[in-house]
Amino acid sequence: MQENETTKIMQEIKKFGKDFAKINLVYLEVGELSSLTPQEIKSSLKKLAFWDAYITVKQSKVQCNCGYLGRAKIFERGPGYCLFNCPKCAKTPKVLEGNDIQIKGIE
């Protein structure tokens, strides 16, 4: 699953219009609730395309029916998944920020 997600990232990078052979560094913002960790992304990009990655992590922001608004509580993470809940009531909150992987630039 990790390589499939990384392949999607590579396809998005290709939309920037640069030749893969000319890319050396990819700048990404990875949400802490993303299904891939920064380490998984870096490893896959290096393996699949020989690219280095500079990655910043964006904290999550969730809103729950119990009234909580803030950072999610991650209770389990594995290759290709991230499980989280509301730290106040333990229900599944609505994610407002921090679950995406965004391309910020390429060199």
C-alpha positions as CSV (number, residue, x, y, z in Angstrom):
1,M,0.0,0.0,0.0
2,Q,2.9,2.4,0.8
3,E,4.2,2.3,-2.8
4,N,0.7,2.9,-4.3
5,E,0.3,6.0,-2.2
6,T,3.8,7.2,-3.1
7,T,3.1,6.5,-6.7
8,K,0.1,8.9,-6.5
9,I,2.4,11.5,-5.0
10,M,4.8,11.0,-7.9
11,Q,2.0,11.4,-10.4
12,E,1.0,14.7,-8.8
13,I,4.6,15.9,-8.9
14,K,4.6,15.0,-12.6
15,K,1.7,17.5,-13.1
16,F,4.2,20.3,-12.3
17,G,5.6,19.7,-15.8
18,K,9.1,18.8,-14.9
19,D,11.0,15.8,-16.3
20,F,11.4,13.2,-13.6
21,A,15.1,12.9,-14.4
22,K,15.6,16.6,-13.5
23,I,14.0,16.4,-10.0
24,N,16.4,16.2,-7.1
25,L,14.3,17.4,-4.1
26,V,10.6,17.4,-3.3
27,Y,9.0,19.7,-0.7
28,L,6.0,18.1,1.0
29,E,3.7,19.0,3.8
30,V,2.3,15.8,5.5
31,G,-0.6,15.9,7.8
32,E,-0.1,14.0,11.0
33,L,-3.3,12.0,10.3
34,S,-2.1,11.0,6.8
35,S,-2.0,7.3,6.0
36,L,1.8,7.6,5.4
37,T,4.4,8.9,7.8
38,P,7.2,11.2,6.6
39,Q,9.7,8.4,7.0
40,E,7.6,6.1,4.7
41,I,7.3,8.8,2.1
42,K,11.0,9.7,2.1
43,S,12.0,6.0,1.9
44,S,9.6,5.3,-1.0
45,L,10.6,8.4,-3.0
46,K,14.2,7.5,-2.6
47,K,13.6,3.9,-3.6
48,L,11.2,4.6,-6.5
49,A,12.6,7.8,-8.0
50,F,15.9,8.5,-6.2
51,W,14.5,11.8,-4.9
52,D,15.2,13.4,-1.6
53,A,12.3,14.9,0.3
54,Y,12.1,17.9,2.6
55,I,9.0,17.2,4.7
56,T,7.1,19.4,7.2
57,V,4.4,17.9,9.4
58,K,1.1,19.7,9.8
59,Q,-0.7,19.2,13.1
60,S,-4.3,18.0,12.9
61,K,-7.3,20.0,13.8
62,V,-10.6,18.1,14.4
63,Q,-14.1,19.0,15.5
64,C,-16.2,16.6,17.5
65,N,-19.9,16.5,18.3
66,C,-19.0,16.7,22.0
67,G,-17.8,20.2,21.4
68,Y,-14.0,19.5,21.3
69,L,-12.0,21.5,18.8
70,G,-8.3,20.9,18.6
71,R,-5.7,18.2,17.8
72,A,-6.8,14.6,17.4
73,K,-5.5,11.8,19.6
74,I,-3.6,9.2,17.5
75,F,-4.0,5.8,19.1
76,E,-2.6,3.5,16.4
77,R,-0.5,3.9,13.3
78,G,0.9,1.3,10.9
79,P,2.0,1.1,7.3
80,G,-0.7,2.8,5.3
81,Y,-3.1,3.7,8.1
82,C,-3.6,6.1,11.0
83,L,-6.3,5.6,13.6
84,F,-7.4,8.5,15.8
85,N,-10.2,9.8,17.9
86,C,-11.4,12.7,20.0
87,P,-9.2,13.1,23.1
88,K,-12.2,14.3,25.1
89,C,-14.9,11.6,24.3
90,A,-13.0,9.0,22.2
91,K,-15.5,9.2,19.3
92,T,-14.5,9.8,15.7
93,P,-14.3,13.6,15.0
94,K,-14.6,15.5,11.8
95,V,-11.1,16.3,10.4
96,L,-10.6,20.0,9.5
97,E,-6.9,19.9,8.9
98,G,-3.9,17.6,9.0
99,N,-4.9,14.6,6.9
100,D,-3.5,15.5,3.5
101,I,-0.2,15.2,1.8
102,Q,0.6,18.4,-0.2
103,I,3.3,19.1,-2.7
104,K,4.8,22.5,-1.8
105,G,7.5,22.5,-4.5
106,I,10.2,20.7,-6.4
107,E,13.8,21.4,-7.4
